[in-house]
Amino acid sequence: MLETQASVYTEPLSFRIIFRVLGSMRLAVHLLLFVAIASIIGTILPQQEVYTDYLHQFGTFWFTVFGNLDLYDVYRCGWYMGIVAFLIISTTVCVFRNAPSMLREMRHVKSNPSDSFLQSRPEQFESFSSKSDTESTQSATATLGDFGYQARVLKTSAGDSVIFAQKGRFYRTGYLLTHVGIILFCVGALYNANLPLKWAEWTGTVHPEKNFDLPLSKIPQSSWLSASSSAFRGIITIPVGQTVNAMFELVGDGFLVQHLPFMLRLDAFKVTHYSNGLAKDFVSTISLYHHDGKKFKTGIVRVNHPMSVDGVQIYQSSYSDSASKLHLHNYLLSAPALPPAAISTSVGEHLKTFGSQYAISITDFKTQNVIPRKAVGRSSGPDHGMINMGPTVSYLVNNDRDHTRIILKSYMKAFSRHGEAYRLIGFREDGSSAYHYLTIPQGPEDGIRLFMTYLGDLEQAARNGENASKAVFISNLKKAEAQTQVFLTPHERDDFLQSSLKAMQELRAYPLPFLSVFHDYDLHWSAGLEITRYPGMKVIYVACFALVFGIFILFYVPRRRIWIQMSEDDDKGRRIKLFGDSSRNEEDFHRDMEELNDKLQEKL
C-alpha cells in the first residue's frame, strides 16, 4: 500500500541557523571582547606615528610583528573594522529578533492569567477576608497604591477577580537602549575611520608618499586629500609667524597631505616650565582665515583645551625649536690661549673643522634640560636629585679619519658648586648611554676665557721645561689674570686653582681637539598641532547616552509584578491569594511582598 505525504514548505535550514547564530548572545559577547582588546591595544600603543619611532622603541623583531598585525593604526585597519561591522550585524539581528516581543510585553498586560501561570510565580501568599468582593477589591487596590503600584482589575476564565499591579513596566527599554547604543557606537566608529579613504587606498586611487624629505611642492597629487574628506587626523609643525593650509596624515610607513578647510596662522607661542625644567604649559595663539584671505576666528590652543571650528578640532600636541640661532665659542685645545672662533648655527646645520676632518651636526636644542645632581658633583636636594641646567645644545661630531662618532651637550647656564660657578659639557661615544662631564671653572666673569688662557700658559710652561709645582701653577694663573684683565682675590685664586687642576684631569678623557661652548641664542618656536575631524562623534555621543541610560534602567529599574486573586470559599469567606515576581533583586522584593501581605491582612 502506497502512502502519500503532503509537501510542506519549510524555511531553509541554513538561513535559520545563520540567523540564530548572528543573533546569539555568545557571539555578541565574543565580538565585544575582541573590540575591547583591540581598543585597549590602540589606547596603550601610540597610534599613527612615524615607523622609525616604533622601530627604535620595540626593536626589529617586535616592530615587524606589530606591523604585520596592523597595530600601529588599529582603529582603521581592515580586521578591526571587520569585527566592528560584524558586531553591528550581530547586534542588529539580536534587536530584530527580540524587540517585537519586548514591545508587546511592555504594551500589553496578560488579561487572562491561567492558574498554572500564577502558581509558577516565585512569591505566593494566602489569606482570607470577610468583606464583599467590591470592598475587598477597593481595599486591595488602595493598599497597592500605597506601595507605589498602579493596579487594574482583570477577570479570569472562571469569572474570579484578579487585581494586577506592576512597577518598571518599561524596564525592557534598558535592553533595547544598550543594544541600540552599541550599534550606534560602532556605526560612529566606522564613520570616523574614513572608509572612503581606506577604499581609495585598497583600489590604488591614493598612494601614500614615503619620502619624508620631499618638499611639499614636489609631492605628487596622488598623495593629496581633498579638504572635503569626511574624516581626518593629521599633524603639522608650524613656526611662529607662518601660515599653512595643509597637514600630514601618517598612513603606514608613509604619509598623505590633507588639505585643510581653512588657512591657519601661528601668531605666537609661549611655554612655561616648572622649577625642575619640565614643561608646565604651552600655549599657541592662532588665527584662522578663509581661502580668500579673510580672517574669521582667533583663539588660543593649549594642552587638553582644543579650538573647535565647523567640526574640526585643533589640539596642542608638541613644540620644538624652529631654526633658532645658536651662538657658540669654539676653542682649540692645541692653542687654548687663542681667542675662540664665534659660530652661529641652528639645528639641522652641518659644519666642518680641522681641515674637514671633523663634521659637526647640530642635532637638538632645548631651553630646559634636567640632569642628575650627582653628575655635577652636587648632593641630592628637595627636587629629587635633579637639577635644571637650562638651555642646551646637542651636536654630533664625526671623525672622518677613524670614523668615530661623539655626541656632545653644551650647557649655556653655569651651575654653582661650593660657591664657585662652572660651565658644563657632556660627551659620550655614539652607542653608549652614559655621559661623561667636563666641569670647567667660569671665574668671576661669564665664559671660560680665563681657564683657557691659564691652560695655554701651563702648556707653554711645560714646553719650556718647567716642572709642575705650586709656584708654577700660581705664577701662570697670575699671568693669565693679567692677560685677560680678570683679577682674583687670594681666596678666589685658591678655589680657581683647585677647580682648574680638576678640570684638566677631566680633559684627559675628552676625545676631541676642540671645545665648543654654548654662549647665547635667538629663540624661534614652532608649535606641533594635531587637527582632526570626526563627524561620527555626534553619533557616538548619542550612543554613549543610550548606553548609560540603558544600563541605568537595567540595574536600577526592575520590573515587579503582583497579582491578587480573589475567590469564594464556603467555610472561610473570600480567599485572597497574592502572587508576585521581579526581574531582579529577589530578596528585596520578597521583603516588600511580606510587608504588603501584612498590610492586606490588616485591611481585608
Salt bridges, closest charged atoms under 4 A:
ASP73 OD2 - ARG76 NE 3.25
GLU105 OE1 - ARG172 NE 3.74
GLU105 OE2 - ARG559 NH1 2.10
GLU123 OE1 - HIS590 ND1 2.81
GLU126 OE2 - ARG575 NH1 2.10
ASP133 OD1 - ARG574 NH2 2.79
ASP146 OD2 - LYS603 NZ 3.19
GLU249 OE2 - ARG76 NH1 2.68
ASP253 OD1 - LYS210 NZ 2.46
ASP267 OD1 - ARG265 NE 3.10
ASP281 OD2 - ARG302 NH2 2.38
ASP383 OD2 - ARG373 NH1 3.57
ASP400 OD2 - LYS352 NZ 3.26
ASP430 OD2 - ARG405 NE 2.77
GLU481 OE2 - ARG493 NE 2.94
ASP495 OD2 - HIS491 NE2 3.15
ASP522 OD2 - HIS327 NE2 3.10
GLU530 OE2 - ARG233 NE 3.44
GLU568 OE2 - ARG574 NH1 2.29
ASP569 OD2 - ARG575 NH2 2.33
ASP581 OD2 - ARG121 NH1 2.67
ASP581 OD2 - ARG561 NH2 2.85
ASP588 OD1 - ARG591 NH2 2.23
ASP592 OD2 - ARG560 NH1 2.71
GLU594 OE2 - HIS590 NE2 2.91
